[in-house]
Amino acid sequence: MDDKKQRQDLLNGKKTERIIFAVTPKLKNAVASLSKEDCVSMSSLISCLLADEVVRRTR
């Protein structure tokens, strides 16, 4: 499976599961700034970053 297809498989579909983790206020502000720059929600940005890492590690 190519990277694009694998990434789409990871990101598409109904979102019913949650991962909850704690961050420092500084990290939260940094992620908020990145998501604002990319015009996406913070959860979307985090999901995309995680999917990219999964694809990278499963090559």
TIVO-2410 file (N, C-alpha, C; in nm, 3 decimals):
# residues 59
REC num residu      c1      c2      c3 atome chaine
REC   1      M   0.085  -0.118   0.000     N      A
REC   1      M   0.000   0.000   0.000    CA      A
REC   1      M   0.090   0.124   0.000     C      A
REC   2      D   0.058   0.220  -0.084     N      A
REC   2      D   0.141   0.340  -0.088    CA      A
REC   2      D   0.110   0.430   0.032     C      A
REC   3      D   0.201   0.524   0.057     N      A
REC   3      D   0.190   0.610   0.175    CA      A
REC   3      D   0.059   0.689   0.177     C      A
REC   4      K   0.021   0.742   0.062     N      A
REC   4      K  -0.101   0.823   0.057    CA      A
REC   4      K  -0.224   0.740   0.093     C      A
REC   5      K  -0.233   0.619   0.040     N      A
REC   5      K  -0.347   0.532   0.067    CA      A
REC   5      K  -0.349   0.491   0.214     C      A
REC   6      Q  -0.233   0.458   0.269     N      A
REC   6      Q  -0.226   0.420   0.410    CA      A
REC   6      Q  -0.269   0.536   0.500     C      A
REC   7      R  -0.224   0.656   0.468     N      A
REC   7      R  -0.260   0.775   0.546    CA      A
REC   7      R  -0.411   0.799   0.538     C      A
REC   8      Q  -0.469   0.785   0.418     N      A
REC   8      Q  -0.613   0.802   0.402    CA      A
REC   8      Q  -0.689   0.699   0.484     C      A
REC   9      D  -0.643   0.574   0.482     N      A
REC   9      D  -0.709   0.469   0.560    CA      A
REC   9      D  -0.707   0.501   0.709     C      A
REC  10      L  -0.597   0.558   0.756     N      A
REC  10      L  -0.585   0.591   0.899    CA      A
REC  10      L  -0.674   0.709   0.938     C      A
REC  11      L  -0.690   0.807   0.848     N      A
REC  11      L  -0.760   0.930   0.884    CA      A
REC  11      L  -0.908   0.932   0.848     C      A
REC  12      N  -0.949   0.852   0.749     N      A
REC  12      N  -1.089   0.854   0.707    CA      A
REC  12      N  -1.175   0.764   0.796     C      A
REC  13      G  -1.301   0.795   0.801     N      A
REC  13      G  -1.393   0.714   0.878    CA      A
REC  13      G  -1.447   0.789   0.997     C      A
REC  14      K  -1.544   0.727   1.060     N      A
REC  14      K  -1.609   0.787   1.177    CA      A
REC  14      K  -1.513   0.785   1.296     C      A
REC  15      K  -1.502   0.897   1.361     N      A
REC  15      K  -1.413   0.911   1.475    CA      A
REC  15      K  -1.492   0.881   1.604     C      A
REC  16      T  -1.465   0.765   1.663     N      A
REC  16      T  -1.537   0.727   1.785    CA      A
REC  16      T  -1.444   0.703   1.904     C      A
REC  17      E  -1.316   0.691   1.878     N      A
REC  17      E  -1.220   0.663   1.985    CA      A
REC  17      E  -1.147   0.790   2.024     C      A
REC  18      R  -1.101   0.795   2.148     N      A
REC  18      R  -1.028   0.911   2.196    CA      A
REC  18      R  -0.898   0.868   2.262     C      A
REC  19      I  -0.798   0.951   2.247     N      A
REC  19      I  -0.673   0.937   2.321    CA      A
REC  19      I  -0.662   1.064   2.404     C      A
REC  20      I  -0.646   1.047   2.532     N      A
REC  20      I  -0.638   1.162   2.621    CA      A
REC  20      I  -0.499   1.162   2.685     C      A
REC  21      F  -0.433   1.277   2.679     N      A
REC  21      F  -0.302   1.289   2.740    CA      A
REC  21      F  -0.285   1.430   2.794     C      A
REC  22      A  -0.194   1.444   2.886     N      A
REC  22      A  -0.168   1.573   2.948    CA      A
REC  22      A  -0.051   1.642   2.880     C      A
REC  23      V  -0.061   1.772   2.868     N      A
REC  23      V   0.048   1.853   2.810    CA      A
REC  23      V   0.071   1.976   2.898     C      A
REC  24      T   0.184   2.036   2.880     N      A
REC  24      T   0.211   2.161   2.950    CA      A
REC  24      T   0.137   2.273   2.878     C      A
REC  25      P   0.111   2.381   2.947     N      A
REC  25      P   0.048   2.496   2.881    CA      A
REC  25      P   0.132   2.547   2.762     C      A
REC  26      K   0.263   2.541   2.775     N      A
REC  26      K   0.351   2.586   2.668    CA      A
REC  26      K   0.333   2.500   2.542     C      A
REC  27      L   0.326   2.368   2.559     N      A
REC  27      L   0.305   2.279   2.445    CA      A
REC  27      L   0.166   2.300   2.384     C      A
REC  28      K   0.066   2.318   2.469     N      A
REC  28      K  -0.069   2.343   2.419    CA      A
REC  28      K  -0.073   2.470   2.334     C      A
REC  29      N  -0.009   2.575   2.381     N      A
REC  29      N  -0.005   2.700   2.305    CA      A
REC  29      N   0.069   2.684   2.173     C      A
REC  30      A   0.176   2.605   2.173     N      A
REC  30      A   0.251   2.581   2.050    CA      A
REC  30      A   0.167   2.505   1.949     C      A
REC  31      V   0.095   2.403   1.994     N      A
REC  31      V   0.009   2.326   1.905    CA      A
REC  31      V  -0.106   2.412   1.855     C      A
REC  32      A  -0.161   2.496   1.940     N      A
REC  32      A  -0.269   2.587   1.899    CA      A
REC  32      A  -0.219   2.681   1.790     C      A
REC  33      S  -0.098   2.731   1.803     N      A
REC  33      S  -0.041   2.820   1.701    CA      A
REC  33      S  -0.023   2.748   1.568     C      A
REC  34      L   0.029   2.625   1.574     N      A
REC  34      L   0.046   2.546   1.451    CA      A
REC  34      L  -0.087   2.519   1.383     C      A
REC  35      S  -0.186   2.482   1.461     N      A
REC  35      S  -0.316   2.450   1.402    CA      A
REC  35      S  -0.381   2.574   1.342     C      A
REC  36      K  -0.361   2.688   1.406     N      A
REC  36      K  -0.415   2.812   1.352    CA      A
REC  36      K  -0.349   2.847   1.219     C      A
REC  37      E  -0.217   2.830   1.211     N      A
REC  37      E  -0.144   2.855   1.087    CA      A
REC  37      E  -0.195   2.766   0.973     C      A
REC  38      D  -0.227   2.640   1.006     N      A
REC  38      D  -0.271   2.543   0.904    CA      A
REC  38      D  -0.422   2.545   0.883     C      A
REC  39      C  -0.494   2.630   0.957     N      A
REC  39      C  -0.641   2.640   0.947    CA      A
REC  39      C  -0.709   2.507   0.972     C      A
REC  40      V  -0.664   2.435   1.073     N      A
REC  40      V  -0.725   2.308   1.113    CA      A
REC  40      V  -0.744   2.310   1.264     C      A
REC  41      S  -0.826   2.219   1.313     N      A
REC  41      S  -0.844   2.208   1.457    CA      A
REC  41      S  -0.720   2.144   1.519     C      A
REC  42      M  -0.705   2.163   1.648     N      A
REC  42      M  -0.591   2.101   1.716    CA      A
REC  42      M  -0.600   1.950   1.708     C      A
REC  43      S  -0.719   1.893   1.725     N      A
REC  43      S  -0.732   1.747   1.719    CA      A
REC  43      S  -0.700   1.695   1.580     C      A
REC  44      S  -0.739   1.769   1.477     N      A
REC  44      S  -0.707   1.728   1.340    CA      A
REC  44      S  -0.556   1.732   1.315     C      A
REC  45      L  -0.492   1.835   1.362     N      A
REC  45      L  -0.347   1.846   1.346    CA      A
REC  45      L  -0.277   1.731   1.416     C      A
REC  46      I  -0.317   1.701   1.539     N      A
REC  46      I  -0.255   1.592   1.615    CA      A
REC  46      I  -0.279   1.459   1.544     C      A
REC  47      S  -0.400   1.436   1.496     N      A
REC  47      S  -0.430   1.311   1.424    CA      A
REC  47      S  -0.345   1.297   1.299     C      A
REC  48      C  -0.329   1.405   1.225     N      A
REC  48      C  -0.246   1.402   1.104    CA      A
REC  48      C  -0.100   1.375   1.137     C      A
REC  49      L  -0.050   1.436   1.241     N      A
REC  49      L   0.089   1.412   1.280    CA      A
REC  49      L   0.109   1.267   1.322     C      A
REC  50      L   0.013   1.211   1.394     N      A
REC  50      L   0.023   1.071   1.435    CA      A
REC  50      L   0.016   0.978   1.315     C      A
REC  51      A  -0.075   1.004   1.223     N      A
REC  51      A  -0.088   0.921   1.102    CA      A
REC  51      A   0.040   0.927   1.021     C      A
REC  52      D   0.098   1.045   1.006     N      A
REC  52      D   0.224   1.058   0.932    CA      A
REC  52      D   0.335   0.974   0.996     C      A
REC  53      E   0.339   0.973   1.126     N      A
REC  53      E   0.443   0.895   1.196    CA      A
REC  53      E   0.419   0.745   1.178     C      A
REC  54      V   0.295   0.701   1.184     N      A
REC  54      V   0.264   0.560   1.161    CA      A
REC  54      V   0.307   0.519   1.021     C      A
REC  55      V   0.274   0.599   0.922     N      A
REC  55      V   0.312   0.569   0.784    CA      A
REC  55      V   0.464   0.564   0.771     C      A
REC  56      R   0.531   0.660   0.831     N      A
REC  56      R   0.678   0.665   0.823    CA      A
REC  56      R   0.740   0.539   0.882     C      A
REC  57      R   0.687   0.493   0.994     N      A
REC  57      R   0.747   0.378   1.063    CA      A
REC  57      R   0.709   0.243   1.002     C      A
REC  58      T   0.607   0.240   0.920     N      A
REC  58      T   0.565   0.112   0.861    CA      A
REC  58      T   0.608   0.097   0.717     C      A
REC  59      R   0.696   0.181   0.671     N      A
REC  59      R   0.748   0.169   0.533    CA      A
REC  59      R   0.833   0.047   0.519     C      A
***
